[in-house]
Amino acid sequence: MTVKEYNEEFLPKIDTAFCFVSNLDNSMYKTDDRENVINQLTCIGWSEECKETVQLALEFYRNSVLNEIKSTQ
């Protein structure tokens, strides 16, 4: 992956994923059926620990791609 590919293709995707995970909790509170939404997400495993795990995985993935770019230059 080139720096240009990273900036134009990868970075927008990873930023969107971070934004989604970071704002999911906030979005749950803006629905009319907040309790049901929270219950459904909890049933499928969503929790603060899950959120932190996903964010950590995204960070590792981003760093892995950056290291790949650095090693090819």
C-alpha positions as a Python dict, from the first residue, in 0.01 Angstrom:
ca = {
    (1, 'M'): (0, 0, 0),
    (2, 'T'): (131, 340, -91),
    (3, 'V'): (97, 653, 117),
    (4, 'K'): (-158, 782, -135),
    (5, 'E'): (-364, 461, -107),
    (6, 'Y'): (-344, 485, 271),
    (7, 'N'): (-466, 844, 271),
    (8, 'E'): (-737, 803, 9),
    (9, 'E'): (-866, 450, 74),
    (10, 'F'): (-762, 309, 411),
    (11, 'L'): (-771, 615, 636),
    (12, 'P'): (-1133, 714, 556),
    (13, 'K'): (-1247, 355, 627),
    (14, 'I'): (-1064, 325, 958),
    (15, 'D'): (-1176, 673, 1066),
    (16, 'T'): (-1536, 579, 987),
    (17, 'A'): (-1504, 261, 1193),
    (18, 'F'): (-1362, 455, 1490),
    (19, 'C'): (-1641, 712, 1458),
    (20, 'F'): (-1907, 442, 1445),
    (21, 'V'): (-1781, 264, 1756),
    (22, 'S'): (-1728, 587, 1946),
    (23, 'N'): (-2075, 722, 1870),
    (24, 'L'): (-2283, 406, 1899),
    (25, 'D'): (-2361, 463, 2267),
    (26, 'N'): (-2463, 823, 2201),
    (27, 'S'): (-2689, 716, 1917),
    (28, 'M'): (-2870, 466, 2139),
    (29, 'Y'): (-2985, 747, 2365),
    (30, 'K'): (-3139, 943, 2079),
    (31, 'T'): (-3399, 682, 1985),
    (32, 'D'): (-3756, 672, 2109),
    (33, 'D'): (-3715, 308, 2213),
    (34, 'R'): (-3381, 346, 2390),
    (35, 'E'): (-3432, 65, 2641),
    (36, 'N'): (-3513, -189, 2368),
    (37, 'V'): (-3213, -82, 2159),
    (38, 'I'): (-2980, -108, 2458),
    (39, 'N'): (-3127, -448, 2546),
    (40, 'Q'): (-3082, -579, 2190),
    (41, 'L'): (-2721, -458, 2169),
    (42, 'T'): (-2646, -604, 2511),
    (43, 'C'): (-2793, -938, 2399),
    (44, 'I'): (-2553, -951, 2104),
    (45, 'G'): (-2256, -868, 2324),
    (46, 'W'): (-2219, -492, 2314),
    (47, 'S'): (-2061, -351, 2629),
    (48, 'E'): (-1796, -104, 2733),
    (49, 'E'): (-1543, -389, 2725),
    (50, 'C'): (-1652, -482, 2371),
    (51, 'K'): (-1624, -118, 2262),
    (52, 'E'): (-1272, -93, 2407),
    (53, 'T'): (-1172, -421, 2240),
    (54, 'V'): (-1295, -306, 1900),
    (55, 'Q'): (-1119, 28, 1936),
    (56, 'L'): (-796, -145, 2038),
    (57, 'A'): (-822, -383, 1742),
    (58, 'L'): (-876, -88, 1506),
    (59, 'E'): (-572, 86, 1653),
    (60, 'F'): (-356, -225, 1608),
    (61, 'Y'): (-482, -261, 1252),
    (62, 'R'): (-405, 103, 1172),
    (63, 'N'): (-55, 69, 1318),
    (64, 'S'): (2, -253, 1126),
    (65, 'V'): (-84, -85, 797),
    (66, 'L'): (136, 214, 883),
    (67, 'N'): (428, -17, 963),
    (68, 'E'): (374, -197, 633),
    (69, 'I'): (394, 133, 448),
    (70, 'K'): (709, 238, 635),
    (71, 'S'): (879, -93, 561),
    (72, 'T'): (821, -60, 186),
    (73, 'Q'): (966, 289, 158),
}
